[in-house]
Amino acid sequence: MTDVNEKVAGRDTTEPEARAATITSPLSFIPLTGRAANIRDWIGVAVGVWLLITAVKMISSGFKTATGDQAGELFAFADNPLVALLIGLLATALTQSSSTTTSVTVGLVAGGMPMEIAIPMLMGANLGTTMTNTLVSLGMAGEKATFRRAFAAATVHDFFNVLAVAIMLPLEMMFGILQTSAGWLAGITSGDGGVVAVVFGALGTVVSFITEPLYEVVRWVLELFSMPSVAEGIILIALGIGLILFVINKIGQLLKGLMVGKAKQVLHTAIGRGPITGIFSGMVMTVMVQSSSTTTSLAVPLAGSGAFTLRQIYPFTVGSNVGTTITALISAFAFTGVEATLAMQASYVHLLFNVFAAIIIFGLPFLRVVPPWCAELLAKYSAERKWIALVWTFGVFLVLPLIIIALTSWVF
């Protein structure tokens, strides 16, 4: 009976060794156990980060090679901020990884994509990543009360990010708050002069030197085929995106095995101790496992079981927004010089967007209550009519963006 009660309370009583045994490392083909297995997996994480940075550099180089000086013209179709926003949303919903979308966007900015287009795309990545929460909650649709709690905990993330975009995108279009702030940060961390710039510049140079050999090998192989520059650039972009998808998935698997026990401890220790603690713990947990999807997949079932309330889960999921920005920041170290400044600016945009949104929405009581109220209302009707949940999940994240993009492109 004790075990049942502890499970209902959301506590994992399994011993750490047993928990680790249930998680299969992608490097398990190297037969090691205990501390040696941990060392093996940390080396795998380091190699994954190296490949991630190399992949981002491939995307940037491929974009430059394919477009030459026509990068702005190529993305003219996304000059409308709404279209750029929905492209970021769709890309994230389809790949189920905001880290992939933001890393690719950082590479494209370094390759010449206008920052005015990148900013809405990065905001869209935040919207798209919330689809994972909702998919997790659909797996609990069998029991009405459980589903209602789980769906509310999932969609509170949706409504928070929708509200964040509704506030920040118009402010950005009118005043350029994110672009200016991120540009200043990029200047002092990767520009000329200053201790911070020197340290970041040296680190970027070292990382670039380490990743250069693999990148040059790929370029050399492509040049052997003497293909047109456009084709070579497109292949580089495709290889880079494919490598990012693969690497982020594998890094996530490795970090789950290494950190998921500690991450669960953070979750159980911090949830319910106030919004600031909840946001901070969500951020820390997401950085630890390098996956906001993992963070939410742990939190939503706990809400469904009744172990935690929606108000307790709410700030935790917001913190995962901030934590997931670390991947874009890592990606920016693929570059040096002017490219590094642009890449860092794009990654800071993503970070500042999430930080500002959390401060504004949680700092204003009349805004703070909006996401949970909307989530509870939607969950109430979805628990009675499951088709509403399906329409929300696939209509809002896939069908509606495609229709709006098509209509906007046709009209304008």
N, C-alpha and C positions, 0 to 999 in steps of 0.2 A: 504493500500500500504506500510505503514511503517513496519508493521509486516513482510511482504514478504521480504522487503529489508534487515531487520535485520536477518531473517533466512538465506538468501543468504549469508550475511556477516559472518555467522557462530556464531552469538551471541544468547545465550539462554536468552530470556527476561522473561521467566516464573518466578514467584515468588518462593523463596526457599521452602515455605510450599507446594506449588502446585507440585514442582518437587519431594519433598519427598513423596507426596501422590501417585505419579505414580510408585514408587519403592516399591515392596512388600518385606518386611523383612521375612526371613525364620522363625523368631520367632513371626510372627504376630498372631499366635494362642494364644499368651499371650496378651490380649486386653488392650494395653496402648497407650497413645498419648502424643505428645509434648516431654518435657524434660524426662519424665518417660520412654518413648519409646526409646529415645537415650541412657539412662542409661542401659535399658534392652539389647539393641543391643551391647553396648560396653562390657557388661558382657559376651554376646555371643561370641564376638571376643576373649576375654580372655580365655574362655573355649575352643574355637577352637584352639588357640595357644597351650594350655595345651594338647589337644588331638593330635595335630600335633607332638609335641615333644615326646609324649608317643608312637605314631605310628612309628616314626623313630627308637626309642629304640627297639620296637618289631621287626622291620626288621633286625636290627643289631644282636639282640639276636637270632632270628630265623636263620639267616645266619650262625652264629657260631654253633648253635645246629645242623643244617643240614650238615655242611661241616666238623666240627671238625678242624683239622689242614690242610685240603685239599683245602682251599679257592683259592690258586693260581692255583692249578691243575684244579679246576672247571672252571675257567675263561681262561684256556689256549687257547680256541678257539678265544678269543678276544685279544690275544697278538699282533695281527696285529693292529696298531693304526687306520687304515682305517675302519676295522670291528667294533672296539669299538666306533669310531666316528659315524658310521651309526646306531649302536644300540641305541645310545643316540638320534639321529635324529628321528628314527622310533618310539621310546618310546614316545617322545614328540609329534610327529605328531598324533599318535594314541590317546593319552590322551588329546591332545590340552592343555597341561599344562607343561611348562618347570619347574615350581615350584615343580610339582610332581616328575619329573625325577631327578632333583637335590637333592631333599630331600631324595629320595630313594637311590641315589648314595652316599650321605653322610652317611646314615645308613649302607650301604654295606661296605664302606671304614672302618668305625668303627668296623665292623664285620670281617674284614680281607681281603677285596678285594684290590689287589695291586693298589697303586696310579698311576702307569704307565698306567693302564687300565682306571681308573676313569677319568683322565684328558681329554683324547679324548671324553669320554662319556659326560662329562660336556660341552665340545665344541659343541658336536652334539646336545645337548639340546638347545643351542642357535640357531642352524640351524632349528631345528624342530618347534620352537615357531613362526617362521616367516610365517608358513603356515596359521596361523590365519589371519594375515593381508590380505593375498591373497584371502582367502575365503570371507572375508568382502567385498573386492573389486568386487568379482564376482556378488554380489547382485546388482551392479550398471551397469550391462552389457547392459541394455536396450538402453541407449543413447551413441553413439560412443564417443563424446568428453568428456563426464562425465566419462565414463569407462576408457578412455585413461589416464586421470589425476589420477583417483583413483587407477588404476592398477600400474601406475608408482610409486605413493606414497607407495603402498604396497610392491612392489618388490624391492624398494630401500633398504628396510630392509633386504630382501633376499640377495641381492648382497653385502651389507656391511658385513653381517655375513659370507658369502662365502669368501670374501676377507680377513676378520679377521682370519678365520681358515687357509687359504692358507699362511698367513704370520706367525701366531703364532704356528701352529702345527709343521712345520719343525724346527723353532727356539727351540721349546720345546724338540723335539727329539734330536737335536744336543747339546743343552746347558743346558736343564733342568731349564730354567728361572722361569717358573711358580712354579714348584715343590720346588725349592730352596727358592724363595721369600715367597711363602705361608708357607713353613716350618718354616722360620724365624719368620714370623708374628704369626704363631700358637704357637711357642715357647715362645714368650714374652707375649702372651695373655692367654695361658692355661698351660704353662710349669711351671718350678720351679723358685721361686724367682722373685723379682721385684714387684712394686706396681700394674702394669697392670695385671700381672699374678695372683696376690693375689685376686684382685677385680673380674676378670673373673672367677677364680677358685671358689671363694665363691658364685658367682652368679650361676655358673654351678651346684654346690653342692646343693643349695637351689632348683633350678629347678628340679634336679634329685630327690630330696627328695619329692617334690610335685607330680611328675609324677610316682613315684615308686609304690604307692598303686594300681592303676589301672593295671599297668603292671604285678604286682605280682598276682592279681586276675585272669588275663587272663592265666598266666602260671599255676596257681593252678587248674583252670578248665581243661586245657589240660592234666595235669598230672593225673587227675582222670581217664582218658581213657587208661592210661598205654600203649600209642602207641610208636612205635620206634622213636628214636631221629630225624631221617631224616624226618619222617612224621610230627612230632611236629614242627620242624623247618620250613618246607614248609608252614604249616598252619599259623604259626606266621608271616611269610613274606607276605602271601596272605592277612591276616587280616590287617597288617600294611599298605600295599599298598592300600587296599580298604578304610581304614580309612583316609589315606592321600588324596585320590581322593575326598572323601566325605567332609572332613574338609576344604580343600582349596577352594572347590566350595562354601561352606556355608560362610566361612570368606569373600570371594570375594563378595557374595551377601550382607552381612551385611555392609561391608565397602563401597559398592556402594551407599547404602541408606544413610550412615553417611557422606560420603566424596565426592560423585560425583559432587555436586554443587561447592565445593571448588576446586576440581580437574579441572573442566571446567574453573573456573576462572583463575587458574594457566596457563592452556593451552592458553586461549585467551590473557592473559597479556604478556606471554613470547614469543610466536611464532613470528618470524620475527625480533627479536632483536639481532640476531647474533648467531653463532654456539654454543658458550659456554653457553649462556643463554638458548638456545634451548635444549642442552644436559642436563643441570641442571634441567630444568623444566620437561623434560621427566622422569628423574630419580625421582624427587620429586613426580610427579603425580602417577607413578607406585608404589612407596612406600605407598602412601596414599590409593590407592585402591587395593593394593596387587595383581595386575593383569596386566601384559603387554598386554594381549588381550583386556582389557578394554581401555587401553591407545591408542592402535592402532585403535580400533573400533571407537573411537571418532575422531582420527586424519584423517584417510583415507577418510571418507565421506566429511570432510571439504575440503580436497584437491580435491575430485571429484567435489564438487560444485564450485570450483574456488575461494573459500574464502582465501585459502593460496596456495602458490606455492610449487612445489616439493622441492626446495632449503630451504624453511622454515620448511617443515615437516621433512625433512631428519635428521637433528640433534636431533629433538624431539624423533624420533623413536629409535635413537641410545641411547639416555638417558634412554629409557625404558629397554634396555639391562642391564644397571647398576642397575637400581631400582629393577629389579626382583630378584637380587642376595640376597636380604634381607631374603628371605624365607629359603635358605640353611643355612645362618648364624644363624637364629633362631633355625633351626633343630639341629645344632651342640651342643646346650646347653642341649641336652638329655643325655650327657655323662660326665664322670669325669675321671681323671687320664690319662693314655696313650690313651684310646679311645677318650677322649675329644680332645687331641692334633691332632690325625688323622682326626677326624671329622671337627675340625676347619681348618686344612690344606686343606681339600677338599673344604670347603666352600670359603676359601680365594682364591683358584685356580680359582673358578668361578668368583669371584669379580675381581681379578687382570687381568684375561683374557679379560674381558670387558673393564676395565679401560685402560689397555695397548693398546688394539685394537683402542679405541677411540682416544687416544693420538697419536698413530702412523699414523692412517689413516687421521685424521683431521689435524695433525701437518705437514704432507707432502702434499703440494698442488697437486702434480701430482697423488697422491693416492686418495685424497679427491674427485676428480671429477669422479672417475671410477664408483662407485655405481650409482649415478644419471644418468650418460651417458648410462650405461647398462640398467637401468630401463626404461628410456625414449625410447630406441631402442626397447626393448621387448614390451613395451606398445603400441608403434606405430604399430607393426605387429599384436599384439593381438587384437587391436581395429578393425582391418580389417578382421581378421580371428579368431573368438572366440575359435576355437578348439586349437589354440596355447596356449591360457591361461589355458585351461583345461589340456593339456599335461604338461605344466609347473607345475601346481598346484599339480596334482596327480602323474605325472610321476617322477618329481624330488624328491618329499617328500615321496613317498610310493613305486612305482614300481621299480625305478632305485636302491634305497638302497637294496631292497630285492634281486634283481638280482645280484648285486655286492657281497653281503654277501654270497649268494649261490655259486657263481663262485669262490670267494676267499677261502671259506671253502673246496670246491671240489679240487681246484688246490693245495692248501697248506696243 
